[in-house]
Amino acid sequence: MRLAVYGYGNLGRGVELAAAANPDIEITGVFTRRDPAALQTVTGVPVYGADTILEHKDEIDVVVICGGSATDLPFMTPALAENFCVVDSFDTHANIPAHFAAVNEAAEKAGTTALISGGWDPGMFSLSRLYANAILPEGSDYTFWGRGVSQGHSDAIRRIPGVKDARQYTVPVPEALEAVRSGSRPELTTRQKHRRECWVVAEDGADLAAIEKAIVTMPNYFDEYDTTVTFITEEELQRDHAGLPHGGFVIHTGTTGANGEHTHTIEYRLTLDSNPEFTGSVLAALARAVDRIHRRGRTGCLTVFDVAPADLSPLSGEELRAHLL
C-alpha cells in the first residue's frame, strides 16, 4: 500500500515510523505547508509542498492527514477526500457527527473512502466502549485519561502572558479508579475523576501569582479540576518533561442474572511512552483497512466501528486463525 503523510509534526513522524515497521506499507511522500527544502524526514522519505499533492495522485493509495482538530482537519479532510482515500485523527468528540457528515458528502461524491477519528480516543477506546456495552447492556462506562501530557492544554498555558514554556499532565484520581473497579458504579464529577499538573517555565520578571491564577481559573481547561502549578527552569523542563507519554483506562461495569446479582468488570488500559508514535501506528493500520475496503468497492466515510478487525492486520485469514484466534 502506498501511503502519503499530509502534515509533518509529531504525528506525521509517528506515521512515518509506523510505515517503516510494516513491510506491506510504503510512504511515497510527505506533504507539508512549510518549505519542503527545510524538512528532513526520519527515514529519508521525499518531501513535497502540500499544494502539489494532486500532481502525485497516481502514486498514492491513502493519505493520512496529520493536522489539528481545531482548525486543520475540518477543512483538510473533506477537501482531500475529493481526490484521495483518507484517514484522519479528528478528536473533538462533540463535533464528530458534523465532521463525519462533511467528509461523507465529499467522499461519496468523489467515490473515495475516508475514515475519521482514528487513534486511541477516539479510536481504540471507542471500540472498547462499544464491545463492553454490547456485551453488558446493564452497565456503566468510565473513561480515564493519563497520566500523560495534554498537548492542547500545554499550548493553552504557553499562550498566557509571561509563560515561556509549559507541560500539562492529565492524571486520573486513584480513589475514583478504585471506586469504579469495585463495581459500585459511582457517579463521578469531572473534578473527582482527574486532576491536572502544570509545569511552567516563566519569563524573567513575570508575575508568577498572575500566571498561576490565569491557569487555575481558565474556563474549559482547568477551572473544573484540582490543578497544581509548579514553576521550574527551562533546563528542568527539558530534562524531566521532554517526552510525550499518555494513556488511560476504559472501564465498564455491568450486571447479569435475573436480578442483576452478578457483577462484571471489563477494563482496557493503554500505557504509552510516545503518544504521537502510538497514534501514528493506529493510523497506519487503519489506512491499510481503508485501502482494502476501498478496493472492495465501498465509498463514503467510515469510523473504527465500520472496520472489521481482520482488515487492520497484514496477516491472512489463515494466519490469523492459526496464531491469534
N, C-alpha and C positions, 0 to 999 in steps of 0.2 A: 504494500500500500504506500502510495506517495503522499506525504504529508507536507503541508505548509504551515509555518508558525507566523501568525499576524500579531505583532507586538512582541518586543523583546526586553521585558523586565525580568523580575524574579520568576514569574510563572512561565514566561517564554523559555527561559533557560531550563526550567524543570521539564517542560515538554521535550525539549531537545535531548536532554539526558535520558528521558524515558524511552524515546525512539531509539537511541543508541543501544539500549539494553534489550530491544526487541528485534530479532533478525528479520521479521516479516514487515518492518516499518522502515521507510526511508524518508528523511526530510530533504525535500528538493530545494527549499529556500526559506529564509527568514525575511519577513517584510516589515519594515519599520518606517515610522513617521520622522525619525531622526535622520541624520546624514548617514547613508549606508557605509560610506568610506571610513567613518569614525567608529564603526562597530566591529568587534572581533568576537565571533561565536565560540563557544566552548569546544565544539568538535569540528570546527572548520567549515560549517555549513555556509554556503554563499548567502550574502545579504543584499536585498534589493529595496528600493523605495516602495512604500506602501501603495503609491499611486500607479505603480507599474504591474500590479498583480494580475490584471487581465491579460497582459502580454504572456503570462506563464500558465494560462488556463489549461492547456493541454498537458502540462507537467504535474498537475495536482489532482488528487482524488478527494482529499478532505482538507479543509482549512480549520486549524484550531485557533480561535480568536482569544488572545491573551490581553484583553483590555479590562478596564474597571467597570463595575456595575453601575456606578452613579451616572457617568457621563459618556462612556465609550460604547458599551455593549448595546444599549437601547437603539442606537442608530447603526453601529457597525454590523451587528448580526443580521438584521433584515437586509441591509444593503449587500453584504457578501453572499447571502443566501440566494440572491437573484442570479448568481452565476456559479456558485460552488456549493457542494455539500459542506456543512459547517458544524462545529462543536463550540459551545462557549461555557463559561462557568458563572453565569449570572446568579448572584446570591442575595439580591434584595427580595426576601421572601414575599412581602406584601405585594410586590409588583410582578411576580412571576406570571399570573394569568394574563395580564396585559402584554407582557413581553412575548409570551407564547403566541398570543393571537397575532401580533405584528409579524413575528418570524414565520408562523404557519402560513399567513397570507402570501408572503414573499416566496416561500419555498414551494407552495402548491402551484402558484402561477408559473414559476420557473421550471418545475419538475425536478427540483433538488430535494435532498433530505437534510434536515437540520436537527440537532439535539441541543437543548438549552439546559442550563443549571446543572452541569456536570461537576463533579468534585466529591467532597465528603460531607458537606452540609451547606446547601442541598446536594444530594447525590447518594453516597453510601448510607448516611444516616437516614435519608428518606426511605430507602429500601428496608432498613431495619424497622422503621416505624410501620411501614406497610405490612411486612410479614407478621409482625407482632400483633397488629390489630386484626389481621385476617384470621390468625390462629386463636387469639384470646380476645374476642369482641367485648367481653365484660371485663374491661380493664382501663388502666390509665397510663399515659405516656409522660415521660420526663426526659428532657434533653439538657445535658450539662456540657459546657464548652471549657476547655483548658485543662491543666494550666498551660497557657500559651499566649504568644504575642498577637494582639489585635492590631493589624496594620492600619485600619481605618481610625481606631481610637488613638493610636500613636500619632497619626498625622494630625488629628484634631488638636492634640496637645501642642504639637510643633507650630501650629498657627496662632497660638496665644502670644501676644507681645512679650518679649523678654525671654522666650524659650529658644534655646539654640538647638537642642535635640531631645528626644524622649523615646521611651519604650513603655507600652502599657500591656500588662498581663491580665487576662481574664482567669479567675481562679474559682473553681467550684467550692462551695462551703461544705466541709466534711460532714457536719451534722445533718445537712439536707440529704447528702448522698446516703448516709446511714439510715435515715428515716424512710427513704424511698426503697432501699434494698430490703427493709424489714417487711415489706408488703402491706404496710398500713395505709398506703395511698393518701399521703398528706396533701393538703392544698398549700402550695408554697408561693410566696410573693417573689418578685424579681430580686429584692434585697436579700431574701432568705436563701436563694439558690446560688448566687455568685457574688464575689467581691472583686474589686479592681485595684491592682497595684500599679502605681505610676512612678517611673524612674526618670528624673528630669535633669537635664543639663541647662542651667540658666546662663544667660549672657552676663558679662561683667557689669555689676552695678544694678542688676534687675531687682525689682521688688518681689522677693520670694513669697511674702504673705499674699500679695495680689495674685500671683501666678497660682498658688495653691487654691485660693478662693475661686478663681476662674475655672479651675479644673473640677473641683468637687460640686460646683453648682451648675455645670454645663448641662443644659437640657438634652435629652435623648441619648446622652453618652454616659454621664456619671451621676446625675442628681438622684437617680433611683437606686444607687448602690452604695454600700460601705466602701469608701475609696481612701487609700493611703497614698500620700505623695512624699517621695524621698528624693532629695536633691543630691546629685553626685557629680563627679568631674567627668569631662569628656573621655579621659583615659579609662575611668572605671566603666563607663558605658560600653566602650569598645571592647574592653577586656571581659566583662561579665554578661553583656546583653547584646552581643553581635549577631547571634543566631535568630532563627525564626521558627522555634518549636511551637507545636499546638497539639490539639487532640480533644478528647472528650468522651462522653458516655451517652448512649441512648438506652433507657431502662423502661421496660413495660411490665407492670404487674397486673395480673388478672386472675380470675377465678373460674373454676369449673365445678361441676356437681349440681345435683338437683337444687340445692340451697346455697350454692356458692361456697361450699365448705372447704374446698381445696384451693390453695393459693399457689401461683406460679410466677416466676420472675424470669424475664428474658433480658439479657444485658449484652450490649455491643459496645466495645471500647476501642478507641484509637489513641496511640501514643506516638506522636510524630516529631522526629528530630528536625525535619525541614518541611514546613507547611507547603511552600511552593513546589518543591520537588515531588512530594507525595501527590499533591493535587495534579501536577503535570502528568504523573503516572496514571492517574484515574482518567484524565482526558485522553491520553494516548490509547488506552483500552477502549474507551467509548468511541474514539474515531475509527478504530477497527470495526466496531459493531455498526457504525453508521455506514461505512463503506459496504459492508456485507448486505445490510438492509436495503441500501440504495440499488445494489446490483440485482436484488430480487424484485425491484420494481416499486417499492413503497416510497412515496414522496410526502412532503409536508414536514411539520415539526413534531419532535418526539421529546420525551423526558426519559429518565432512567427507568420509569415504570413500564415503558414500552419495549425495553430491550431484554431479549432472552439471555440468561446467563451464559449460554454456550457461545453467543456471538461476541462476547468480550474476550474470549480465550483464543490464543493461536493454535491450541490443540484441536485435533479432530474429535468427532463424536466418539469414535472407538477409543481414543486415548483418554478422553475424559471419563468414559465409563470404566475403563480399566484402572485408572490411577486416582481419580478424585471422587468418584461416586461412593 
